[in-house]
Amino acid sequence: MRAQCAAEALSAQVVGLRDPDVSSGFSAYVHIPFCRVRCGYCDFNTYTKLDFGEGASAARFPEALEKEIRLSRRALVGKQANLRTVFFGGGTPTMLNPGQLISVLENLDREFGLAPEAEVTTEANPETVTEEILDELRAGGITRFSFGMQSAVPEVLKVLERLHTPGQVRRVARWARETGAEFSLDLIYGAPFETLEQWERSLDAALELEPDHISAYGLIVERGTKMGQAIRRGKLPAPDPDLQADKYELADEKLRAAGYRWYEISNWAKPGKECRHNIHYWRNDNWWGYGPGAHSHINGERFWNVKHPLAYVKRLNEGLSPVQDSEKLSAVEREEEHIMLGIRTRWGIDTPPEVDPLVVEQLRADGLIDAAAAARNRLILTRKGRLLGDAVTRELWA
């Protein structure tokens, strides 16, 4: 009886979804909040402490995730809900051992079922995996690895406070390829003191490894981070916007020449190797985010979990939902998000009917949108437009 009451409490405490129908499928994001060190630029919900007590530890973390997975199944009761993609992010998911990650995937599969050919990705820092770990993850259902390379220049890695070496990236790329899984490399440009030549070295090193996918993110310095504080005190230089633009253009030129094509402002892939999970985000599809601080979106409703691992685990252990708050997006807000997310992609968006044609004409004249696509009533950013994507969004929504 007590277990039944706890189950009913879990169900009652879920957001109260007005439309829980995800019969066309949805995605799962699983947040693993643990890291070996916290990089100076990182603003994510991560923790280097691995045990907060009361079951809130890396060792027992899959137990809490299992509770939330069961909760989400109750919230979507009676619906066909195969998972099209699963993404383990963080933090550093590979702070958990392969058996732990695979157990979470098995729980998701048991509750919802993985769609045929489902994409299952895990992020990994190069220093946290071995050949055996990658083999075990691949055998357990991981289809795609995303490695945090960041840079191939030791001096830049040091400024970013990354622990791995360029040699470790080369090894994990080889091991990943040998498993038969797809793999992606994440790069960051704009670290303090990084030159254009150093950025080119990193691009060349990444291309030499022939990944299926490359993400290149311009460094954004968040105020509350260690790096942000150092920049405010004048100990480190802030990123130069003009140099950032030069680095983006160099990345686009080299990646395109190597056979990669951009499909989102910061992402390039070989044809057919785009990250399907992230595409679901940019199309504003449905996903459930599991873990501390994870965000979810189900049919126009957003909700997010409490951030601290101890608070997250305690709520679940007490038979309560870990959701901290939620919001129902209005039709206007959904349209704004459609523009903001869709304009970032290679396929762009249809010209919104409420947008003044003179605005579109000015964007075309300024070289920010593709002229041929605009003539077909489609808005697709040029390379120059990608550098000013936020400004384009503001013009479309003014």
RAVEN-V330701 format. One record per run of one state. SS is the DSSP state (alpha for helix, beta for strand, coil for the rest). FROM is the first residue (numbers start at 1). TO is the last residue. If there is no record, write none. Layout:
BEGIN
((SS:FROM:TO) (SS:FROM:TO))
END
This chain:
BEGIN
((coil:1:1) (alpha:2:13) (coil:14:25) (beta:26:32) (coil:33:33) (beta:34:34) (coil:35:46) (beta:47:47) (coil:48:50) (beta:51:51) (coil:52:56) (beta:57:57) (coil:58:60) (alpha:61:75) (coil:76:82) (beta:83:90) (coil:91:92) (alpha:93:95) (coil:96:97) (alpha:98:112) (coil:113:113) (beta:114:124) (coil:125:125) (alpha:126:128) (coil:129:130) (alpha:131:139) (coil:140:143) (beta:144:150) (coil:151:153) (alpha:154:160) (coil:161:165) (alpha:166:179) (coil:180:181) (beta:182:189) (coil:190:195) (alpha:196:208) (coil:209:212) (beta:213:218) (coil:219:225) (alpha:226:232) (coil:233:240) (alpha:241:257) (coil:258:260) (beta:261:264) (coil:265:266) (beta:267:269) (coil:270:275) (alpha:276:282) (coil:283:286) (beta:287:290) (coil:291:294) (beta:295:298) (coil:299:300) (beta:301:305) (coil:306:308) (alpha:309:317) (coil:318:322) (beta:323:328) (coil:329:330) (alpha:331:342) (coil:343:344) (beta:345:345) (coil:346:348) (beta:349:350) (coil:351:356) (alpha:357:365) (coil:366:368) (beta:369:369) (coil:370:370) (alpha:371:375) (coil:376:377) (beta:378:379) (coil:380:380) (beta:381:381) (coil:382:382) (alpha:383:387) (coil:388:388) (alpha:389:396) (coil:397:398))
END
